[in-house]
Amino acid sequence: MGLGRRQVLGAFASAGLGSAFAPRDAAASGGDIQCDVCIVGGGAAGTYAALALRDRGLRVVVVERSDRLGGHCETYRDPTSGAAIDIGVIVFPDNPLVRAHFGRFGVPLSNASFAGPASQFVDFRTGQGVAAFQPTPLELGTALATYLQVLEIRYPFLEQNGFQLPEPGPILDELLLPFGQWVSQLGLEALLPTFFLYEQGFGSLLDATTLYVLKNMSRAVVGAVLQGSFLMAPGGAGALYDAASVELGADVLYQSEICHVERGNGVCLRVRSAGAERTIRAARLLFTAPPVLPSFAGFDLDGRERALFASFQRHHYWTAVAQIAGMPPGVSLVNVAPDTPFNLAPLPGIYSIGPNAAPGLFDVKYGSEHFLPDLQVKRRIAADIARVASDQVSGLELTGFAIFKNHSPYSVVVAPERIRDGFYSSLQALQGYRQTYYAGAAFQTHSSAAVWAHVEELLPALLA
Ligand SMILES: Cc1cc2nc3c(=O)[nH]c(=O)nc-3n(C[C@H](O)[C@H](O)[C@H](O)COP(=O)(O)OP(=O)(O)OC[C@H]3O[C@@H](n4cnc5c(N)ncnc54)[C@H](O)[C@@H]3O)c2cc1C
């Protein structure tokens, strides 16, 4: 009696041989899909994992909600000038992993230059040009150097992948302080304006739990700031994901919605993709979407998983490329508030508006600590821009958005008391529980290179 193709694949899977031998057209053919690892989310973590696992002979399928790979990394190409404008990820620390990932696809990297126009400070609530707390370059340089020493001496464990935290005690207590309190205890207030611009999408910087700020402003990131050694892709960072998309081919199911997930002896997912329902059977699941409860719709979460994912609070972040009539070329407007500590702009609000590579187009960044509908954010941005009436800039009008992108939920965090109660040990203990592994910014921090390093560390478990 001859075995059918599906039975052969099933026999390989149940013999623990994996489906490295499975034909690569399974996802394209419309039938059930058998794979070693099903990856939910094709952003930084999911795409990196898919490539790395395929390189090692495993059969993967990526289930991606949108019509493209890259997640927060996306390049807008201006049809008029041809300019490539990164509306998400722009810079990467210079390390072998970053060079190898771009190098594999021949996507060129060059040194990022931050030389640009001097910022003009505007209170977007009133439109007035105002003075802002601005440390001198010497004060900032000294604060950054001290900050690096503090990271190295007091918190070296933050360099490890994931959240490997100390037991409750003085060190953990320091990390659970609001960041504003932490900087003033160390006399590092000079960091604030710079960190405010890097920590977009993290909510109020002064109230943010110090752990999250320090994990994000890592030694690699601050070292790159000090040395001016960040890399960027001159043709747009999105080229990395365009190339990955070609390589992964039919192993990515785009515009897909997960309807049902059952985990027991292996993982079975029902997915609605391109108007059809597909069944995916995998030995393991790698979850890389933001781990907030709505992302798990249709999953068979148990009480332990649900309690952990329900603890995450979300921050919201939007970026846009806008046409703004009356905006002088080469001008950058930074939102500040004369009546707040260190003049940090309150949220919701614009972070900054600045020029990009396309004449007549401007980058706009907007943040909020609570949910806002996109239409409301667009209206608020337009009203804020129309209000600007500083000595040098006035009479602006937002005439349209070339692209508008909602990055929410962006930073997902838990309350300090949950961290003190061992939240991250419990989260870490979920790795492998019910054949499910996790990667992405919530399990590391919002940095592509750091996310890739975390995936590298997970590979042995996924390959075992
Ligand atoms: C504006 C902006 C600028 C940034 N700049 C930099 C920078 O310069 N340098 C840097 O290193 N980092 C930067 N970051 C941070 C960096 O982008 C993130 O750390 C990184 O993208 C996180 O990777 P991830 O895989 O966790 O999430 P993402 O890359 O967002 O990937 C998640 C993927 O999951 C998909 N998804 C979500 N829900 C589901 C679901 N239910 N089912 C299926 N798929 C789903 C999403 O569509 C997305 O493709 C920036 C982020 C933003 C928003």
The ligand as an ORCA input file, in Angstrom:
! r2SCAN-3c Opt
* xyz 0 1
  C       9.403     54.509     14.479
  C      10.342     53.472     15.026
  C      11.697     53.670     14.927
  C      12.580     52.704     15.404
  N      13.906     52.915     15.222
  C      14.761     51.946     15.536
  C      16.115     52.078     15.176
  O      16.534     53.069     14.577
  N      16.951     51.062     15.506
  C      16.505     49.926     16.136
  O      17.303     49.012     16.385
  N      15.213     49.786     16.484
  C      14.336     50.758     16.197
  N      13.020     50.603     16.511
  C      12.621     49.431     17.315
  C      12.504     48.154     16.475
  O      11.743     48.354     15.363
  C      11.837     47.054     17.271
  O      12.583     46.750     18.356
  C      11.694     45.757     16.478
  O      10.995     45.980     15.277
  C      10.921     44.784     17.313
  O      10.803     43.591     16.604
  P       9.602     42.626     16.861
  O       9.836     41.436     16.013
  O       9.378     42.441     18.318
  O       8.316     43.445     16.378
  P       7.901     43.919     14.873
  O       9.143     44.162     14.121
  O       6.911     44.935     15.049
  O       7.226     42.579     14.326
  C       6.009     42.084     14.793
  C       5.281     41.498     13.587
  O       4.166     40.746     14.043
  C       3.061     41.020     13.198
  N       1.865     40.732     13.979
  C       1.340     41.447     14.999
  N       0.276     40.819     15.494
  C       0.117     39.676     14.782
  C      -0.817     38.591     14.831
  N      -1.804     38.560     15.712
  N      -0.676     37.584     13.938
  C       0.335     37.622     13.024
  N       1.236     38.614     12.929
  C       1.133     39.610     13.811
  C       3.231     42.474     12.819
  O       2.514     42.800     11.644
  C       4.741     42.562     12.641
  O       5.136     42.257     11.328
  C      12.098     51.532     16.038
  C      10.728     51.332     16.142
  C       9.847     52.282     15.633
  C       8.374     52.051     15.744
*
